[in-house]
Amino acid sequence: RESEDINELLQEYRLLREDLLNFVTCANLLAEKNGAVHPVWDAAASLHMVRNIPIRELLTLGRIYPVTGKEVWIVENSGVYSGLMDEVPEAPVICTHGQFKLAGLMLIDRLADEGCTIHYAGDFDPEGLAMAQRLMTRHPEYVQLWKMDPGSYRKTNPTVELDDDRIRKLKAITHQKLIETVHLLETERKAGYQEALLEEMIGDLKQEPPREL
């Protein structure tokens, strides 16, 4: 988190580091440059290609939005992302590969600027819940939780023990839409991971957009 805060500060002064290695993965989004749809993004979207977009490219773009509609989905796990794209290749889905990098936050900011509803799914551990809170705090009007409710936590069949240090991290998660799940993790002292929810997530993307829980 501290590293990305520093990167965001540097961005304000146009001083970037790791402008190629700092990237976000996405598919089925369109971008505009100089008021026109970028031909590479247009071609990639037409083929449902998954692409890694570095900060270097994001800085040259204007608008970014889904090919159709105003719904976008975000997962942090690359394996889950790959499974989603295998089954629903036309869905506008983003992968952060764990903790948010500046590139991911920049892309999410652009989508929020377009008024998109951003459905976020993370792991049921202190780090995953902290990421969800950070995103909802950053864009409270546009970010909704996806498969991060107590019922979904139980469906992951949590088995990974959380030690005292990680349990203490949960005290920092205070968002009202996460607090019930936080209390459950404090009681169970076990982490759950979104891989166990992949089939349900695929079902959501194949049907209507998921409702906030």
Secondary structure, 3 states (H helix, E strand, C coil): CHHHHHHHHHHHCCCCCCCCCCEEEEECEEEEECCEECHHHHHHHHCCCEEEEEHHHHCCCCCEEECCCCEEEEECCHHHHHHHHHHCCCCCEEECCCCCCHHHHHHHHHHHHCCCEEEEECCECHHHHHHHHHHHHHCCCCEEECCCCHHHHHHCCCCEECCHHHHHHHHHCCCCCCHHHHHHHHHHCEEECHHHHHHHHHHHHHCCCCCCC
